Amino acid sequence: MPCGIAAGVSVALIFSIRLWQETVYGKETTEQTVRGGFEIEDTLYAVGPITWIGAMPPFIAAAGIGTPLYLLYAIWEAAGHVRRNR
């Protein structure tokens, strides 16, 4: 449960930071790179199969670790835009 909460709160904060960054500094500052023909949002397609095979506990644990780490990156990146535009 703590991993799910950490992931959920982190996602909400990431969306808030990215929306603010896009509003203040422009949409191009939040563009994600495409690698191998896949965008980061394409990982959502994995949730269904992960659920079907009963692997949600490790998936939630990974999300509880990875999402807060990405939140730190999003904060660092947004802070860089603030520093550069002073």
Distance bins in CASP14 RR format, pairs under 12 A and 6 or more apart:
PFRMAT RR
TARGET T0000
AUTHOR 0000-0000-0000
RMODE 2
METHOD distances of the structure
MODEL  1
1 7 0 0 0 0 0 1 0 0 0 0 0
1 8 0 0 0 0 0 1 0 0 0 0 0
1 57 0 0 0 0 0 1 0 0 0 0 0
1 60 0 0 0 0 1 0 0 0 0 0 0
1 61 0 0 0 0 0 1 0 0 0 0 0
1 64 0 0 0 0 0 1 0 0 0 0 0
2 8 0 0 0 0 0 1 0 0 0 0 0
2 9 0 0 0 0 0 1 0 0 0 0 0
2 60 0 0 0 0 1 0 0 0 0 0 0
2 61 0 0 0 0 1 0 0 0 0 0 0
2 63 0 0 0 0 0 1 0 0 0 0 0
2 64 0 0 0 0 1 0 0 0 0 0 0
2 65 0 0 0 0 0 1 0 0 0 0 0
2 68 0 0 0 0 0 1 0 0 0 0 0
3 9 0 0 0 0 0 1 0 0 0 0 0
3 10 0 0 0 0 0 1 0 0 0 0 0
3 56 0 0 0 0 0 1 0 0 0 0 0
3 57 0 0 0 0 1 0 0 0 0 0 0
3 58 0 0 0 0 1 0 0 0 0 0 0
3 59 0 0 0 0 1 0 0 0 0 0 0
3 60 1 0 1 0 0 0 0 0 0 0 0
3 61 1 0 1 0 0 0 0 0 0 0 0
3 62 0 0 0 0 1 0 0 0 0 0 0
3 63 1 0 0 1 0 0 0 0 0 0 0
3 64 1 1 0 0 0 0 0 0 0 0 0
3 65 1 0 0 1 0 0 0 0 0 0 0
3 66 0 0 0 0 1 0 0 0 0 0 0
3 67 0 0 0 0 1 0 0 0 0 0 0
3 68 0 0 0 0 1 0 0 0 0 0 0
4 10 0 0 0 0 1 0 0 0 0 0 0
4 11 0 0 0 0 1 0 0 0 0 0 0
4 56 0 0 0 0 0 1 0 0 0 0 0
4 57 0 0 0 0 0 1 0 0 0 0 0
4 59 0 0 0 0 0 1 0 0 0 0 0
4 60 1 0 1 0 0 0 0 0 0 0 0
4 61 0 0 0 0 1 0 0 0 0 0 0
4 62 0 0 0 0 0 1 0 0 0 0 0
4 63 1 0 0 1 0 0 0 0 0 0 0
4 64 1 0 1 0 0 0 0 0 0 0 0
4 65 0 0 0 0 0 1 0 0 0 0 0
4 66 0 0 0 0 0 1 0 0 0 0 0
4 67 0 0 0 0 1 0 0 0 0 0 0
4 68 0 0 0 0 0 1 0 0 0 0 0
5 11 0 0 0 0 0 1 0 0 0 0 0
5 12 0 0 0 0 0 1 0 0 0 0 0
5 60 0 0 0 0 0 1 0 0 0 0 0
5 63 0 0 0 0 0 1 0 0 0 0 0
5 64 0 0 0 0 1 0 0 0 0 0 0
5 67 0 0 0 0 0 1 0 0 0 0 0
5 68 0 0 0 0 0 1 0 0 0 0 0
6 12 0 0 0 0 0 1 0 0 0 0 0
6 13 0 0 0 0 0 1 0 0 0 0 0
6 60 0 0 0 0 1 0 0 0 0 0 0
6 61 0 0 0 0 0 1 0 0 0 0 0
6 62 0 0 0 0 0 1 0 0 0 0 0
6 63 0 0 0 0 1 0 0 0 0 0 0
6 64 1 0 1 0 0 0 0 0 0 0 0
6 65 0 0 0 0 1 0 0 0 0 0 0
6 66 0 0 0 0 1 0 0 0 0 0 0
6 67 1 0 0 1 0 0 0 0 0 0 0
6 68 1 0 1 0 0 0 0 0 0 0 0
6 69 0 0 0 0 0 1 0 0 0 0 0
6 70 0 0 0 0 0 1 0 0 0 0 0
6 71 0 0 0 0 1 0 0 0 0 0 0
7 13 0 0 0 0 0 1 0 0 0 0 0
7 14 0 0 0 0 0 1 0 0 0 0 0
7 56 0 0 0 0 0 1 0 0 0 0 0
7 59 0 0 0 0 1 0 0 0 0 0 0
7 60 1 0 0 1 0 0 0 0 0 0 0
7 61 0 0 0 0 1 0 0 0 0 0 0
7 62 0 0 0 0 1 0 0 0 0 0 0
7 63 1 1 0 0 0 0 0 0 0 0 0
7 64 1 0 1 0 0 0 0 0 0 0 0
7 65 0 0 0 0 1 0 0 0 0 0 0
7 66 1 0 0 1 0 0 0 0 0 0 0
7 67 1 0 1 0 0 0 0 0 0 0 0
7 68 1 0 0 1 0 0 0 0 0 0 0
7 69 0 0 0 0 0 1 0 0 0 0 0
7 70 0 0 0 0 0 1 0 0 0 0 0
7 71 0 0 0 0 1 0 0 0 0 0 0
8 14 0 0 0 0 1 0 0 0 0 0 0
8 15 0 0 0 0 0 1 0 0 0 0 0
8 60 0 0 0 0 0 1 0 0 0 0 0
8 63 0 0 0 0 1 0 0 0 0 0 0
8 64 0 0 0 0 1 0 0 0 0 0 0
8 66 0 0 0 0 0 1 0 0 0 0 0
8 67 1 0 0 1 0 0 0 0 0 0 0
8 68 0 0 0 0 1 0 0 0 0 0 0
8 70 0 0 0 0 0 1 0 0 0 0 0
8 71 0 0 0 0 0 1 0 0 0 0 0
9 15 0 0 0 0 0 1 0 0 0 0 0
9 16 0 0 0 0 0 1 0 0 0 0 0
9 63 0 0 0 0 0 1 0 0 0 0 0
9 64 0 0 0 0 1 0 0 0 0 0 0
9 67 0 0 0 0 1 0 0 0 0 0 0
9 68 0 0 0 0 1 0 0 0 0 0 0
9 71 0 0 0 0 1 0 0 0 0 0 0
10 16 0 0 0 0 0 1 0 0 0 0 0
10 17 0 0 0 0 0 1 0 0 0 0 0
10 63 0 0 0 0 1 0 0 0 0 0 0
10 64 1 0 0 1 0 0 0 0 0 0 0
10 65 0 0 0 0 0 1 0 0 0 0 0
10 66 0 0 0 0 1 0 0 0 0 0 0
10 67 1 0 1 0 0 0 0 0 0 0 0
10 68 1 0 1 0 0 0 0 0 0 0 0
10 69 0 0 0 0 1 0 0 0 0 0 0
10 70 1 0 0 1 0 0 0 0 0 0 0
10 71 1 0 1 0 0 0 0 0 0 0 0
10 72 0 0 0 0 1 0 0 0 0 0 0
10 73 0 0 0 0 0 1 0 0 0 0 0
10 74 0 0 0 0 1 0 0 0 0 0 0
10 75 0 0 0 0 0 1 0 0 0 0 0
11 17 0 0 0 0 0 1 0 0 0 0 0
11 18 0 0 0 0 0 1 0 0 0 0 0
11 44 0 0 0 0 0 1 0 0 0 0 0
11 63 0 0 0 0 1 0 0 0 0 0 0
11 64 0 0 0 0 0 1 0 0 0 0 0
11 66 0 0 0 0 0 1 0 0 0 0 0
11 67 1 0 0 1 0 0 0 0 0 0 0
11 68 0 0 0 0 1 0 0 0 0 0 0
11 70 0 0 0 0 1 0 0 0 0 0 0
11 71 0 0 0 0 1 0 0 0 0 0 0
11 74 0 0 0 0 0 1 0 0 0 0 0
12 18 0 0 0 0 0 1 0 0 0 0 0
12 19 0 0 0 0 0 1 0 0 0 0 0
12 67 0 0 0 0 0 1 0 0 0 0 0
12 68 0 0 0 0 0 1 0 0 0 0 0
12 71 0 0 0 0 1 0 0 0 0 0 0
12 74 0 0 0 0 0 1 0 0 0 0 0
13 19 0 0 0 0 0 1 0 0 0 0 0
13 20 0 0 0 0 0 1 0 0 0 0 0
13 67 0 0 0 0 1 0 0 0 0 0 0
13 68 0 0 0 0 1 0 0 0 0 0 0
13 70 0 0 0 0 0 1 0 0 0 0 0
13 71 1 0 1 0 0 0 0 0 0 0 0
13 72 0 0 0 0 0 1 0 0 0 0 0
13 73 0 0 0 0 0 1 0 0 0 0 0
13 74 1 0 0 1 0 0 0 0 0 0 0
13 75 0 0 0 0 1 0 0 0 0 0 0
13 78 0 0 0 0 0 1 0 0 0 0 0
14 20 0 0 0 0 0 1 0 0 0 0 0
14 21 0 0 0 0 0 1 0 0 0 0 0
14 30 0 0 0 0 0 1 0 0 0 0 0
14 32 0 0 0 0 0 1 0 0 0 0 0
14 40 0 0 0 0 0 1 0 0 0 0 0
14 66 0 0 0 0 0 1 0 0 0 0 0
14 67 1 0 0 1 0 0 0 0 0 0 0
14 68 0 0 0 0 1 0 0 0 0 0 0
14 69 0 0 0 0 0 1 0 0 0 0 0
14 70 1 0 0 1 0 0 0 0 0 0 0
14 71 1 0 1 0 0 0 0 0 0 0 0
14 72 0 0 0 0 0 1 0 0 0 0 0
14 73 0 0 0 0 1 0 0 0 0 0 0
14 74 1 0 1 0 0 0 0 0 0 0 0
14 75 0 0 0 0 1 0 0 0 0 0 0
14 77 0 0 0 0 0 1 0 0 0 0 0
14 78 0 0 0 0 0 1 0 0 0 0 0
15 21 0 0 0 0 0 1 0 0 0 0 0
15 22 0 0 0 0 0 1 0 0 0 0 0
15 30 0 0 0 0 0 1 0 0 0 0 0
15 67 0 0 0 0 0 1 0 0 0 0 0
15 70 0 0 0 0 0 1 0 0 0 0 0
15 71 0 0 0 0 0 1 0 0 0 0 0
15 74 0 0 0 0 1 0 0 0 0 0 0
16 22 0 0 0 0 0 1 0 0 0 0 0
16 23 0 0 0 0 0 1 0 0 0 0 0
16 71 0 0 0 0 0 1 0 0 0 0 0
16 74 0 0 0 0 1 0 0 0 0 0 0
16 75 0 0 0 0 0 1 0 0 0 0 0
16 78 0 0 0 0 0 1 0 0 0 0 0
17 23 0 0 0 0 0 1 0 0 0 0 0
17 24 0 0 0 0 0 1 0 0 0 0 0
17 25 0 0 0 0 0 1 0 0 0 0 0
17 29 0 0 0 0 0 1 0 0 0 0 0
17 30 0 0 0 0 1 0 0 0 0 0 0
17 70 0 0 0 0 0 1 0 0 0 0 0
17 71 1 0 0 1 0 0 0 0 0 0 0
17 72 0 0 0 0 0 1 0 0 0 0 0
17 73 0 0 0 0 0 1 0 0 0 0 0
17 74 1 0 1 0 0 0 0 0 0 0 0
17 75 1 0 0 1 0 0 0 0 0 0 0
17 76 0 0 0 0 0 1 0 0 0 0 0
17 77 0 0 0 0 1 0 0 0 0 0 0
17 78 1 0 1 0 0 0 0 0 0 0 0
17 79 0 0 0 0 1 0 0 0 0 0 0
17 80 0 0 0 0 0 1 0 0 0 0 0
17 81 0 0 0 0 0 1 0 0 0 0 0
17 82 0 0 0 0 0 1 0 0 0 0 0
18 24 0 0 0 0 0 1 0 0 0 0 0
18 25 0 0 0 0 0 1 0 0 0 0 0
18 26 0 0 0 0 0 1 0 0 0 0 0
18 27 0 0 0 0 0 1 0 0 0 0 0
18 29 0 0 0 0 1 0 0 0 0 0 0
18 30 1 0 1 0 0 0 0 0 0 0 0
18 31 0 0 0 0 0 1 0 0 0 0 0
18 32 0 0 0 0 1 0 0 0 0 0 0
18 40 0 0 0 0 0 1 0 0 0 0 0
18 70 0 0 0 0 0 1 0 0 0 0 0
18 71 0 0 0 0 0 1 0 0 0 0 0
18 73 0 0 0 0 0 1 0 0 0 0 0
18 74 1 0 0 1 0 0 0 0 0 0 0
18 75 0 0 0 0 0 1 0 0 0 0 0
18 77 0 0 0 0 1 0 0 0 0 0 0
18 78 0 0 0 0 1 0 0 0 0 0 0
18 81 0 0 0 0 0 1 0 0 0 0 0
19 25 0 0 0 0 0 1 0 0 0 0 0
19 26 0 0 0 0 0 1 0 0 0 0 0
19 27 0 0 0 0 0 1 0 0 0 0 0
19 29 0 0 0 0 0 1 0 0 0 0 0
19 30 0 0 0 0 1 0 0 0 0 0 0
19 74 0 0 0 0 0 1 0 0 0 0 0
19 78 0 0 0 0 0 1 0 0 0 0 0
20 26 0 0 0 0 0 1 0 0 0 0 0
20 29 0 0 0 0 0 1 0 0 0 0 0
20 30 0 0 0 0 1 0 0 0 0 0 0
20 74 0 0 0 0 0 1 0 0 0 0 0
20 75 0 0 0 0 0 1 0 0 0 0 0
20 77 0 0 0 0 0 1 0 0 0 0 0
20 78 1 0 0 1 0 0 0 0 0 0 0
20 79 0 0 0 0 0 1 0 0 0 0 0
20 81 0 0 0 0 1 0 0 0 0 0 0
20 82 0 0 0 0 0 1 0 0 0 0 0
21 27 0 0 0 0 1 0 0 0 0 0 0
21 28 0 0 0 0 0 1 0 0 0 0 0
21 29 1 0 1 0 0 0 0 0 0 0 0
21 30 1 0 1 0 0 0 0 0 0 0 0
21 31 0 0 0 0 0 1 0 0 0 0 0
21 74 0 0 0 0 1 0 0 0 0 0 0
21 75 0 0 0 0 0 1 0 0 0 0 0
21 76 0 0 0 0 0 1 0 0 0 0 0
21 77 1 0 0 1 0 0 0 0 0 0 0
21 78 1 0 1 0 0 0 0 0 0 0 0
21 79 0 0 0 0 0 1 0 0 0 0 0
21 80 0 0 0 0 1 0 0 0 0 0 0
21 81 1 0 0 1 0 0 0 0 0 0 0
21 82 0 0 0 0 1 0 0 0 0 0 0
21 85 0 0 0 0 0 1 0 0 0 0 0
22 28 0 0 0 0 1 0 0 0 0 0 0
22 29 1 0 0 1 0 0 0 0 0 0 0
22 30 1 0 1 0 0 0 0 0 0 0 0
22 31 0 0 0 0 1 0 0 0 0 0 0
22 32 0 0 0 0 0 1 0 0 0 0 0
22 74 0 0 0 0 0 1 0 0 0 0 0
22 77 0 0 0 0 0 1 0 0 0 0 0
22 78 0 0 0 0 0 1 0 0 0 0 0
22 81 0 0 0 0 0 1 0 0 0 0 0
23 29 0 0 0 0 0 1 0 0 0 0 0
23 30 0 0 0 0 1 0 0 0 0 0 0
23 78 0 0 0 0 0 1 0 0 0 0 0
23 81 0 0 0 0 0 1 0 0 0 0 0
24 30 0 0 0 0 0 1 0 0 0 0 0
24 78 0 0 0 0 1 0 0 0 0 0 0
24 81 1 0 0 1 0 0 0 0 0 0 0
24 82 0 0 0 0 1 0 0 0 0 0 0
24 85 0 0 0 0 1 0 0 0 0 0 0
25 31 0 0 0 0 0 1 0 0 0 0 0
25 77 0 0 0 0 0 1 0 0 0 0 0
25 78 0 0 0 0 1 0 0 0 0 0 0
25 79 0 0 0 0 0 1 0 0 0 0 0
25 80 0 0 0 0 1 0 0 0 0 0 0
25 81 1 0 1 0 0 0 0 0 0 0 0
25 82 0 0 0 0 1 0 0 0 0 0 0
25 83 0 0 0 0 0 1 0 0 0 0 0
25 84 0 0 0 0 1 0 0 0 0 0 0
25 85 1 0 0 1 0 0 0 0 0 0 0
26 78 0 0 0 0 0 1 0 0 0 0 0
26 81 0 0 0 0 1 0 0 0 0 0 0
26 85 0 0 0 0 0 1 0 0 0 0 0
28 81 0 0 0 0 0 1 0 0 0 0 0
29 74 0 0 0 0 0 1 0 0 0 0 0
29 77 0 0 0 0 1 0 0 0 0 0 0
29 78 0 0 0 0 1 0 0 0 0 0 0
29 80 0 0 0 0 1 0 0 0 0 0 0
29 81 1 0 1 0 0 0 0 0 0 0 0
29 82 0 0 0 0 0 1 0 0 0 0 0
29 84 0 0 0 0 0 1 0 0 0 0 0
29 85 0 0 0 0 0 1 0 0 0 0 0
30 40 0 0 0 0 0 1 0 0 0 0 0
30 74 0 0 0 0 1 0 0 0 0 0 0
30 77 0 0 0 0 1 0 0 0 0 0 0
30 78 0 0 0 0 1 0 0 0 0 0 0
30 81 0 0 0 0 1 0 0 0 0 0 0
31 39 0 0 0 0 0 1 0 0 0 0 0
31 40 0 0 0 0 0 1 0 0 0 0 0
31 77 0 0 0 0 0 1 0 0 0 0 0
32 38 0 0 0 0 0 1 0 0 0 0 0
32 39 1 0 0 1 0 0 0 0 0 0 0
32 40 1 0 1 0 0 0 0 0 0 0 0
32 41 1 0 0 1 0 0 0 0 0 0 0
32 42 0 0 0 0 0 1 0 0 0 0 0
32 43 0 0 0 0 0 1 0 0 0 0 0
32 70 0 0 0 0 0 1 0 0 0 0 0
32 73 0 0 0 0 0 1 0 0 0 0 0
32 74 0 0 0 0 0 1 0 0 0 0 0
32 77 0 0 0 0 0 1 0 0 0 0 0
33 39 0 0 0 0 1 0 0 0 0 0 0
33 40 0 0 0 0 1 0 0 0 0 0 0
34 40 0 0 0 0 1 0 0 0 0 0 0
34 41 0 0 0 0 0 1 0 0 0 0 0
34 42 0 0 0 0 1 0 0 0 0 0 0
35 42 0 0 0 0 0 1 0 0 0 0 0
35 43 0 0 0 0 0 1 0 0 0 0 0
36 42 0 0 0 0 0 1 0 0 0 0 0
38 44 0 0 0 0 0 1 0 0 0 0 0
38 45 0 0 0 0 1 0 0 0 0 0 0
38 46 0 0 0 0 0 1 0 0 0 0 0
39 45 0 0 0 0 0 1 0 0 0 0 0
40 46 0 0 0 0 0 1 0 0 0 0 0
40 67 0 0 0 0 0 1 0 0 0 0 0
40 70 0 0 0 0 1 0 0 0 0 0 0
40 74 0 0 0 0 0 1 0 0 0 0 0
41 47 0 0 0 0 0 1 0 0 0 0 0
43 49 0 0 0 0 0 1 0 0 0 0 0
43 50 0 0 0 0 0 1 0 0 0 0 0
43 59 0 0 0 0 0 1 0 0 0 0 0
43 62 0 0 0 0 0 1 0 0 0 0 0
43 63 0 0 0 0 0 1 0 0 0 0 0
43 66 0 0 0 0 0 1 0 0 0 0 0
43 67 0 0 0 0 0 1 0 0 0 0 0
43 70 0 0 0 0 0 1 0 0 0 0 0
44 50 0 0 0 0 0 1 0 0 0 0 0
44 51 0 0 0 0 0 1 0 0 0 0 0
44 59 0 0 0 0 0 1 0 0 0 0 0
44 63 0 0 0 0 0 1 0 0 0 0 0
45 51 0 0 0 0 0 1 0 0 0 0 0
46 52 0 0 0 0 0 1 0 0 0 0 0
46 53 0 0 0 0 0 1 0 0 0 0 0
46 55 0 0 0 0 1 0 0 0 0 0 0
46 56 0 0 0 0 0 1 0 0 0 0 0
46 59 0 0 0 0 1 0 0 0 0 0 0
46 62 0 0 0 0 0 1 0 0 0 0 0
46 63 0 0 0 0 0 1 0 0 0 0 0
47 53 0 0 0 0 0 1 0 0 0 0 0
47 54 0 0 0 0 0 1 0 0 0 0 0
47 55 0 0 0 0 0 1 0 0 0 0 0
47 56 0 0 0 0 1 0 0 0 0 0 0
47 59 1 0 0 1 0 0 0 0 0 0 0
47 60 0 0 0 0 0 1 0 0 0 0 0
47 63 0 0 0 0 1 0 0 0 0 0 0
48 54 0 0 0 0 0 1 0 0 0 0 0
48 55 0 0 0 0 0 1 0 0 0 0 0
48 56 0 0 0 0 1 0 0 0 0 0 0
48 59 0 0 0 0 1 0 0 0 0 0 0
49 55 0 0 0 0 1 0 0 0 0 0 0
49 56 0 0 0 0 0 1 0 0 0 0 0
49 59 0 0 0 0 0 1 0 0 0 0 0
50 56 1 0 0 1 0 0 0 0 0 0 0
50 57 0 0 0 0 0 1 0 0 0 0 0
50 58 0 0 0 0 1 0 0 0 0 0 0
50 59 1 0 1 0 0 0 0 0 0 0 0
50 60 0 0 0 0 1 0 0 0 0 0 0
50 61 0 0 0 0 0 1 0 0 0 0 0
50 62 0 0 0 0 1 0 0 0 0 0 0
50 63 0 0 0 0 0 1 0 0 0 0 0
51 57 0 0 0 0 0 1 0 0 0 0 0
51 59 0 0 0 0 1 0 0 0 0 0 0
51 60 0 0 0 0 0 1 0 0 0 0 0
52 59 0 0 0 0 0 1 0 0 0 0 0
53 59 0 0 0 0 0 1 0 0 0 0 0
54 60 0 0 0 0 0 1 0 0 0 0 0
55 61 0 0 0 0 0 1 0 0 0 0 0
55 62 0 0 0 0 1 0 0 0 0 0 0
56 62 0 0 0 0 0 1 0 0 0 0 0
56 63 0 0 0 0 1 0 0 0 0 0 0
57 63 0 0 0 0 0 1 0 0 0 0 0
57 64 0 0 0 0 0 1 0 0 0 0 0
58 64 0 0 0 0 0 1 0 0 0 0 0
58 65 0 0 0 0 0 1 0 0 0 0 0
59 65 0 0 0 0 0 1 0 0 0 0 0
59 66 0 0 0 0 0 1 0 0 0 0 0
59 67 0 0 0 0 0 1 0 0 0 0 0
60 66 0 0 0 0 0 1 0 0 0 0 0
60 67 0 0 0 0 0 1 0 0 0 0 0
61 67 0 0 0 0 0 1 0 0 0 0 0
62 68 0 0 0 0 0 1 0 0 0 0 0
62 69 0 0 0 0 0 1 0 0 0 0 0
62 70 0 0 0 0 0 1 0 0 0 0 0
63 69 0 0 0 0 0 1 0 0 0 0 0
63 70 0 0 0 0 1 0 0 0 0 0 0
63 71 0 0 0 0 0 1 0 0 0 0 0
64 70 0 0 0 0 0 1 0 0 0 0 0
64 71 0 0 0 0 0 1 0 0 0 0 0
65 71 0 0 0 0 0 1 0 0 0 0 0
65 72 0 0 0 0 0 1 0 0 0 0 0
66 72 0 0 0 0 1 0 0 0 0 0 0
66 73 0 0 0 0 1 0 0 0 0 0 0
66 74 0 0 0 0 0 1 0 0 0 0 0
67 73 0 0 0 0 0 1 0 0 0 0 0
67 74 0 0 0 0 0 1 0 0 0 0 0
68 74 0 0 0 0 0 1 0 0 0 0 0
68 75 0 0 0 0 0 1 0 0 0 0 0
69 75 0 0 0 0 0 1 0 0 0 0 0
69 76 0 0 0 0 0 1 0 0 0 0 0
70 76 0 0 0 0 0 1 0 0 0 0 0
70 77 0 0 0 0 0 1 0 0 0 0 0
71 77 0 0 0 0 0 1 0 0 0 0 0
71 78 0 0 0 0 0 1 0 0 0 0 0
72 78 0 0 0 0 0 1 0 0 0 0 0
72 79 0 0 0 0 0 1 0 0 0 0 0
73 79 0 0 0 0 0 1 0 0 0 0 0
73 80 0 0 0 0 0 1 0 0 0 0 0
74 80 0 0 0 0 0 1 0 0 0 0 0
74 81 0 0 0 0 0 1 0 0 0 0 0
75 81 0 0 0 0 0 1 0 0 0 0 0
75 82 0 0 0 0 0 1 0 0 0 0 0
76 82 0 0 0 0 0 1 0 0 0 0 0
76 83 0 0 0 0 0 1 0 0 0 0 0
77 83 0 0 0 0 0 1 0 0 0 0 0
77 84 0 0 0 0 0 1 0 0 0 0 0
78 84 0 0 0 0 0 1 0 0 0 0 0
78 85 0 0 0 0 0 1 0 0 0 0 0
79 85 0 0 0 0 0 1 0 0 0 0 0
79 86 0 0 0 0 0 1 0 0 0 0 0
80 86 0 0 0 0 1 0 0 0 0 0 0
END
